[in-house]
Amino acid sequence: MALDPRWDPILDRLDGAWRFRWKALALTAVVAFGGWLIIFALPDRYEADATVLVDTRTALKPALQGLTNEQDVGVQLDYVRQSLLADPELLRIAQSAGVLSSTGPNDARREKLLDQLRHRIDLTVATTDGVPGDAASGTTYGIVYQDTNRARALALVRILLDTLVNETLGGKTQGSEHAQQFLLGQINDYEQRLRAAEDRLATFKSKHLGLMPTEQGGYFAQLQHETEAIEDVKTKLLTAESRRATLERQLHGDAAITAAAMMPMEGQKGLEPGVDTVTQIAAMQEHLDQLLLKFTDKHPDVIAARQALAELKRRRAQEIASLKRGDANAAVTSGASSNPVYQSIELALNQADVDISDLHTELAAHQEKAAELKTFLDTAPQIEAEYAQLSRDYDVNKAQYAALLENYEKARLGEQADKAGSVKFEVVQPPMVSFVPVWPQRTKLLLMVLLFAFAAGGALAWGLDQLNPVVASVSGIVRLTGVAVLGVVGSAFPTRSARTAPQRQIWWVSVFAGVLFVAFLVAVSLSRIGLRLNISALVSSVHT
């Protein structure tokens, strides 16, 4: 079956490259064995890792909500994570793990080694719900480190884990202690300020006693209050005096006369001493009526009785006139003082006199207070302003002192809560390292080197053919000259070796490739059993 003519140029190039097969195979062998030696010389790297869970969602947290000043554990952990990779802390950890000795290389070399160490340490953060960076809930911190020494890798990860946990808790406790010391210093300072403010305020009050603002207000409010009180008392006084005048008119007017006229005392006979005039008039009238039943108007007894009755009536008229003028004796003799209406008016009048007297006393007190306040018209506002300033300073110091004291108590309670386990560090995976190195993956690298060696040999043969081209086919002559080829003349009787030469060449090339593949299998087996090439040891043995 004839091939497509389009494949002729490729076949010609393959035929041309076939001429340099031994050089290509030699390069393939050199590259393969050289690469394998390099791979065997690569040091093994063992990976140690550990995982710790930081749980802030403990039973104490809801119980202490609002009672403590909560510190952000995530911030402290981030700070510790960054400080772990800083030169001073990393140098201490490297020396503790044996990565660097205390009497190691110079500063430049040590800085380079620390930089390499920093790149081999991987610190990861992940929350339990898978949201990165959320330190408010449970957060897992991973530590991964690779080293050529398995025990050293394990030791360094263990030191990193202990440092992360201890310095986070220690830093949190230390931060709380520093906060308490600061707050305690501020509390002492503000306590002294508060005492000084209290002393200044007490001295000022004792010095300006009587001018301090009261519940009624400051100076002007007190003066306004006294002025209004004076006007109010005056109004009440006018009302009381008007009421008293009305009662007095009632007592000495028609009401008194009516009361006096309505007071006959039955059962009294004759002109008995100590009996009021109204009663005597009634008794005399009754005596006269009895005499008129027995005697005529000319009888001496009737005339005497009439004269006595007229005298009593004249005296009664004099008593009423005296009663109108306010004579107290007239009220007794006229009998008006025994009248309930007269007595009620008299009691009301006496109460009005008492009220008027009280109002005069109250008015005098308010007027005296207002006059006293007016004497401080020039100094009282300044005193009031100074008092307000002193009170404001005292209130500010008192409020600040109370706030600092509250925060100090919260800080103390927070520290005690931390000691009781408000934040838990649970080692999910303790430091561990596998017995199989994670780098290099020698089987894969050995295969890649073998494939690269064959590619390099093929590239060499192809390149040499390009530098030394030949025409290997009729189609190549046609393409090169543009002249049609009518026929090809070959050997009429080729020898047996000439006929089998292509097969032998292919067989030897196949044998060589098979040897390389067997060498690859041997290299893989040696790699798996742990054979390594120590270049530094070889160099030392050569020098010795």
Secondary structure, DSSP 8 states (H G I E B T S, - for coil): ----GGGHHHHHHHHHHHTTHHHHHHHHHHHHHHHHHHHHHS--BEEEEEEEEEE---THHHHTTTTS----HHHHHHHHHHHHTSHHHHHHHHHHHTSS-TT-S-HHHHHHHHHHHHHHEEEEEEETTS-TT-TTS-EEEEEEEEESSHHHHHHHHHHHHHHHHHHHHHHHHHHHHHHHHHHHHHHHHHHHHHHHHHHHHHHHHHHTTT-S-BTTBSHHHHHHHHHHHHHHHHHHHHHHHHHHHHHHHHHHSHHHHHHHHT---TT--S--TTS-HHHHHHHHHHHHHHHHHHS-TTSHHHHHHHHHHHHHHHHHHHHHHHHHHT-HHHHHHHTGGG-HHHHHHHHHHHHHHHHHHHHHHHHHHHHHHHHHHHHTTTTHHHHHHHHHHHHHHHHHHHHHHHHHHHHHHHHHHHHHHHHHTSSEEEEEEEEEE-SS-SB--HHHHHHHHHHHHHHHHHHHHHHHHHHS----SHHHHHHHH----------SS--HHHHHHHHHHHHHHHHHHHHHHHHHHHHHHHHHTT----HHHHHHHHH-
